[in-house]
Amino acid sequence: MNTVTSKIGLTREQMAQRVALDIPDGSYVNLGIGIPELVTRFVPEGRELIYHTENGLLGMGPSPETGMGDPELINAGKRQVTALPGAAYFHQADSFAMIRGGHLDLCVLGALQVSEKGDIANWSTGAPDAIPAVGGAMDLVAGVKSIYVITQHCTKHGRPKLVAECTYPLTGLAVIDRIYTDLAVIDITPRGFQLVELSPGVSFDYVRERTGARLLPIEEDQRMAGYE
């Protein structure tokens, strides 16, 4: 079913807010480009996260106001950022040593597809005219302790992004822990996709119909609340 015009489910900002609620205080976090970058806006008061960017900054702060930034201080997505007190700069090779050495607690990435086994494809569709965008994702999914995905549940053409097997070139095998979409929060388990929460106004059947693999229900619909 085509969901292009559907207004059911969370906005991008609400999706980011939902992810922020699950990140433990004091975590060292790497955020992917796009919706994951919005997570910084919604960290609960009293909780501190330390942000890492693979081009060489630990202690990354929010984007500056227009015209107030340093053009040489950017994140991996080339977006201007700030540096918080105590931030550290280092060579990109050292940054990837942190990633590969297991020193980051959590990474939040976007995705083109996620399989029921926890495989992720997020750098290319494999089409002849596709522009590849590997970035640091392959290192991140291999080296970071926990990997969350934040994505729309379906493509703009209504095709499921959560599938039995990825058909796009893989970024990593069996690396995803949890998926946050506009429709639901879903865990990867040995039995496949396990529903954790439904977004407000969304039924289990609605999500199941838009998921390209078996979706395990929860005993009782847990609808989210508290979004303004």
For each residue, the residues with C-beta under 8 A, 3 or more apart:
1: 158 209 210
2: 5 157 158
3: 6 153 154 158 210
4: 156 157 158
5: 2
6: 3 9
7:
8: 183 199 201 202 206
9: 6 153 181 182 183 199 201 202
10: 14 15 18 182 183 199 200 227
11: 14 15 182
12: 15 16 35 38
13: 16 17 38 41 42
14: 10 11 17 18 227
15: 10 11 12 18 19 35 38 150 180 181 182
16: 12 13 19 20 35 36 38 39 41 42 150
17: 13 14 20 21 41 42 227
18: 10 14 15 21 22 180 185 224
19: 15 16 22 23 36 39 108 148 150 180
20: 16 17 23 39 41 42 43 44
21: 17 18 42 44
22: 18 19 148 178
23: 19 20 27 29 39 43 47 49 106
24: 27 105
25: 46 47 48 49
26: 48 49 50
27: 23 24 49 50 105 106
28: 49 50 52 58 103 104 105 106
29: 23 39 49 50 51 52 104 105 106 107 108
30: 51 52 53 54 99 104 106 107 108 136 140 144
31: 36 37 39 40 51 107 108
32: 36 37 107 108 109 110 122 137 140
33: 36 37 76 77 110 135
34: 37 110
35: 12 15 16 38 110 150 151
36: 16 19 31 32 33 39 108 109 110 150
37: 31 32 33 34 40 75 77 79
38: 12 13 15 16 35 41 42
39: 16 19 20 23 29 31 36 42 43 108 150
40: 31 37 43 49 51 62
41: 13 16 17 20 38 62
42: 13 16 17 20 21 38 39
43: 20 23 39 40 47 48 49
44: 20 21 47
45:
46: 25
47: 23 25 43 44
48: 25 26 43
49: 23 25 26 27 28 29 40 43
50: 26 27 28 29 58 59
51: 29 30 31 40 58 59 60 61
52: 28 29 30 57 58 60 95 98 99 104
53: 30 56 57 60 75 76 81 95
54: 30 76 92 95 96 99 135 136 139 140
55: 74 75 76 92 95
56: 53 89 90 91 92 94 95
57: 52 53 60 73 75 81 83 87 88 89 90 95
58: 28 50 51 52 87 88 90 98
59: 50 51 83 84 85 86 87 88
60: 51 52 53 57 75 81 82 83 84 87
61: 51 81 82 83 84 87
62: 40 41 81 82
63: 69 79 80 81 82
64: 68 69 70 80 81 82
65: 68 69
66:
67:
68: 64 65
69: 63 64 65 73 80 81 82
70: 64 73 80
71: 74 80
72:
73: 57 69 70 80 81 82 83
74: 55 71 77 78 79 80 81
75: 37 53 55 57 60 78 79 81
76: 33 53 54 55 135 136
77: 33 37 74
78: 74 75
79: 37 63 74 75
80: 63 64 69 70 71 73 74
81: 53 57 60 61 62 63 64 69 73 74 75
82: 60 61 62 63 64 69 73
83: 57 59 60 61 73 87 89
84: 59 60 61 87
85: 59
86: 59
87: 57 58 59 60 61 83 84
88: 57 58 59
89: 56 57 83
90: 56 57 58 94 95
91: 56 94 95
92: 54 55 56 95 96
93: 96 97
94: 56 90 91 97 98
95: 52 53 54 55 56 57 90 91 92 98 99
96: 54 92 93 99 100 136 139
97: 93 94 100 101
98: 52 58 94 95 101 103 104
99: 30 52 54 95 96 103 104 136 139 140 143 144
100: 96 97 139 142 143
101: 97 98 143
102: 143 144 145
103: 28 98 99
104: 28 29 30 52 98 99 107 140 143 144 145
105: 24 27 28 29 144 145 146
106: 23 27 28 29 30 144 145 146 147 148
107: 29 30 31 32 104 140 141 144 146 147 148
108: 19 29 30 31 32 36 39 148 149 150
109: 32 36 120 122 137 140 141 147 148 149 150
110: 32 33 34 35 36 122 149 150 151
111: 114 120 121 122 149 151 161 179
112: 121 122 123 124 125 161 168
113: 120 121 122 161 162 163 166 167 168
114: 111 118 119 120 121 149 151 161 162 163 166 176 179 188
115: 118 119 120 162 163 164 165 166 213
116: 162 163 164 188 192 193 213 214
117: 173 174 188 192
118: 114 115 173 174 175 176 177 188
119: 114 115 165 166 170 172 173 174 175 176
120: 109 111 113 114 115 141 147 149 166 170 171 172 175 176
121: 111 112 113 114 124 166 167 168 169 170 171
122: 32 109 110 111 112 113 137 171
123: 112 132 133 134 135 137 138 169 171
124: 112 121 127 130 131 132 133 134 168 169
125: 112 130 168
126: 130 167 168 169
127: 124 130
128:
129:
130: 124 125 126 127
131: 124
132: 123 124
133: 123 124
134: 123 124 137 138 171
135: 33 54 76 123
136: 30 54 76 96 99 139 140
137: 32 109 122 123 134 140 141 171 172
138: 123 134 141 142 171 172
139: 54 96 99 100 136 142 143
140: 30 32 54 99 104 107 109 136 137 143 144 147
141: 107 109 120 137 138 144 147 171 172 175 176
142: 100 138 139 172 175
143: 99 100 101 102 104 139 140
144: 30 99 102 104 105 106 107 140 141 147
145: 102 104 105 106
146: 105 106 107 177
147: 106 107 109 120 140 141 144 172 175 176 177
148: 19 22 106 107 108 109 176 177 178 179 180
149: 108 109 110 111 114 120 176 178 179 180
150: 15 16 19 35 36 39 108 109 110 179 180 181
151: 35 110 111 114 161 179 180 181
152: 155 161 181 182
153: 3 9 160 161 162 181 182 183 184 207 210 211
154: 3 157 158 159 160 161 210
155: 152 158 159 161
156: 4
157: 2 4 154
158: 1 2 3 4 154 155 210
159: 154 155 212
160: 153 154 163 210 211 212 213
161: 111 112 113 114 151 152 153 154 155 181 212
162: 113 114 115 116 153 179 181 186 193 211 212 213
163: 113 114 115 116 160 166 167 212 213
164: 115 116 212 213 214
165: 115 119
166: 113 114 115 119 120 121 163 170
167: 113 121 126 163
168: 112 113 121 124 125 126
169: 121 123 124 126
170: 119 120 121 166 173
171: 120 121 122 123 134 137 138 141
172: 119 120 137 138 141 142 147 175 176
173: 117 118 119 170
174: 117 118 119
175: 118 119 120 141 142 147 172
176: 114 118 119 120 141 147 148 149 172 179 188
177: 118 146 147 148 187 188
178: 22 148 149 185 186 187 188 196
179: 111 114 148 149 150 151 162 176 185 186 187 188 193
180: 15 18 19 148 149 150 151 185
181: 9 15 150 151 152 153 161 162 184 185 186
182: 9 10 11 15 152 153 199
183: 8 9 10 153 198 199 202 206 207 210
184: 153 181 195 196 197 198 199 202 207
185: 18 178 179 180 181 195 196 197
186: 162 178 179 181 193 194 195 196 215
187: 177 178 179 193 194 196
188: 114 116 117 118 176 177 178 179 192 193 194
189: 192 193 194 216
190:
191: 194 216
192: 116 117 188 189 213 214 215 216
193: 116 162 179 186 187 188 189 211 213 214 215 216
194: 186 187 188 189 191 216 218
195: 184 185 186 198 204 207 215 216 217 218
196: 178 184 185 186 187 218 222
197: 184 185 222 223 224
198: 183 184 195 202 203 204 207 221 222 223 224
199: 8 9 10 182 183 184 202 223 224
200: 10 223 224 225 227
201: 8 9
202: 8 9 183 184 198 199 206 207
203: 198 206 207 221
204: 195 198 207 208 215 217 221
205: 208 209
206: 8 183 202 203 209 210
207: 153 183 184 195 198 202 203 204 210 211 215
208: 204 205 211 215
209: 1 205 206
210: 1 3 153 154 158 160 183 206 207
211: 153 160 162 193 207 208 215
212: 159 160 161 162 163 164
213: 115 116 160 162 163 164 192 193
214: 116 164 192 193
215: 186 192 193 195 204 207 208 211
216: 189 191 192 193 194 195
217: 195 204
218: 194 195 196 221 222
219:
220:
221: 198 203 204 218
222: 196 197 198 218
223: 197 198 199 200
224: 18 197 198 199 200 227
225: 200
226:
227: 10 14 17 200 224
228:
